[in-house]
């Protein structure tokens, strides 16, 4: 198993798309002066998020702690059943920028996470360094989310846009929770503009062409607030 370390810091600018604008958002993206074009193919993204019993990761995000970390297991395609090529991701926040480190995990069935000790064994058998392994052994899954994502890339390949919609959140108390429809996010669509920090000055022209405002947004925080009563966000 291999891991990938994204050492370069990058910006993620997020925009919530009003429901009345979702039908034309792809036209807005493609007409941007950065000459965005669709790449890859639309697919469903699934995540298991982790936190400690005090929801420390959640509260650090709410409080705007400048140096913080978020942990999740990500995979693509079907939500339930056999998960092939799951990846454990650590998203580190450094002020206004962030970086990401990824570790490939062994495949497993989603129902396995409900078996006592399974996740601990999964992390112990991975190639995580000791510090991250100890972190994951101190955390528990708090929610699962799912959304459909489309991908766009600028002509100069310096800027990437993702469009996420059909956002749903699921509790992780039992497998029976996943057999029902998840909790829908009231937000209809989220646009994210992503680029390395060295292109910050160039990004201004791109964002100024969007008729939407930049917002602070975290799908994990939104999911926790959807499933638990832990305060307000945004």
Residue pairs with C-beta under 8 A, 6 or more apart in sequence:
1 103
1 104
1 105
1 106
1 126
1 127
2 104
2 127
3 101
3 102
3 103
3 104
3 127
4 101
4 102
5 101
5 102
6 99
6 100
6 101
6 102
7 99
8 99
8 196
8 197
9 94
9 97
9 98
9 99
9 196
9 197
10 97
10 98
10 99
10 194
10 195
10 196
10 197
11 96
11 97
11 98
11 193
11 194
11 195
11 196
11 197
11 200
11 203
12 98
12 192
12 193
12 194
13 192
13 193
13 194
13 203
13 207
13 214
14 190
14 191
14 192
14 193
14 214
14 215
14 216
14 217
15 190
15 191
15 192
15 193
15 210
15 212
15 213
15 214
15 215
16 187
16 189
16 190
16 191
16 212
16 215
16 217
17 25
17 163
17 188
17 189
17 190
17 191
17 212
18 188
18 212
19 188
21 28
21 211
21 212
22 165
22 188
22 189
25 163
25 189
25 191
26 38
26 150
26 163
28 210
28 211
29 36
29 152
29 161
29 163
29 191
30 36
30 37
30 38
30 152
32 206
32 209
32 210
33 205
33 206
33 209
34 154
34 155
34 156
34 159
34 205
34 206
35 154
35 155
36 152
36 153
36 154
36 155
36 159
36 161
37 152
37 153
37 155
38 150
38 151
38 152
39 151
39 152
39 153
40 151
42 148
42 149
42 150
42 151
43 76
43 77
43 148
43 149
44 76
44 77
44 78
44 79
44 146
44 147
44 148
44 149
45 74
45 76
45 146
45 147
45 148
45 149
45 164
46 74
46 75
46 76
46 77
46 79
46 144
46 145
46 146
47 72
47 73
47 74
47 144
47 145
47 146
47 219
48 72
48 73
48 113
48 141
48 143
48 144
48 172
49 70
49 71
49 72
49 141
49 142
49 143
49 144
49 145
49 220
49 223
50 57
50 71
50 72
50 136
50 139
50 140
50 141
50 142
51 57
51 58
51 139
51 140
51 142
51 224
52 138
52 139
52 140
53 140
55 142
55 224
55 228
55 230
57 68
57 69
57 70
57 71
57 220
58 142
58 220
58 221
58 224
58 230
59 230
60 68
61 68
61 70
61 218
61 220
61 221
62 221
62 231
62 233
65 93
66 93
66 94
66 95
67 92
67 93
67 94
67 95
68 92
68 93
69 90
69 91
69 92
69 93
69 135
70 90
70 91
70 93
70 220
71 88
71 89
71 90
71 91
71 135
71 136
71 139
72 88
72 89
72 91
72 220
73 86
73 87
73 88
73 89
73 105
74 86
74 87
74 89
75 83
75 84
75 85
75 86
75 87
79 110
79 144
79 146
79 178
80 110
80 111
80 178
81 109
81 110
82 107
82 108
82 109
83 107
83 108
83 109
83 110
84 107
85 104
85 107
86 104
86 105
86 106
86 107
86 108
87 102
87 103
87 104
87 105
88 102
88 103
88 104
88 105
88 123
88 126
88 128
88 136
89 100
89 101
89 102
89 103
90 100
90 101
90 102
90 132
91 98
91 99
91 100
92 98
92 99
92 100
92 101
97 197
103 126
103 127
103 128
103 132
105 122
105 126
106 122
106 125
106 126
108 118
108 122
110 175
110 178
111 175
112 118
113 119
113 141
113 172
114 172
114 174
114 175
119 136
119 141
120 137
123 133
123 136
123 137
124 133
124 137
126 133
128 136
141 172
142 172
142 224
143 169
143 170
143 171
143 172
143 220
143 223
143 224
143 227
144 169
144 170
144 171
144 172
144 178
144 182
145 167
145 168
145 169
145 170
145 182
145 219
145 220
145 223
146 166
146 167
146 168
146 170
146 182
147 164
147 165
147 166
147 167
147 168
147 219
148 164
148 165
148 166
149 162
149 163
149 164
150 162
150 163
151 160
151 161
151 162
152 160
152 161
152 162
152 163
153 159
153 160
153 161
154 160
154 206
158 195
158 196
158 199
158 202
159 193
159 194
159 195
159 199
159 202
159 203
159 206
160 193
160 194
160 195
161 191
161 192
161 193
161 194
162 191
162 192
162 194
163 189
163 190
163 191
164 189
164 190
164 191
164 192
164 219
165 188
165 189
165 190
167 184
167 185
167 187
167 190
167 219
167 222
168 181
168 182
168 183
168 184
168 185
169 182
169 183
169 185
169 222
169 223
169 226
169 227
170 177
170 178
170 182
170 183
171 177
171 227
183 226
183 227
185 222
185 223
185 226
187 222
190 217
190 219
191 210
191 212
193 203
193 206
193 207
195 202
195 203
207 214
215 234
216 234
217 234
218 233
221 233
222 233
224 230
225 231
225 232
225 233
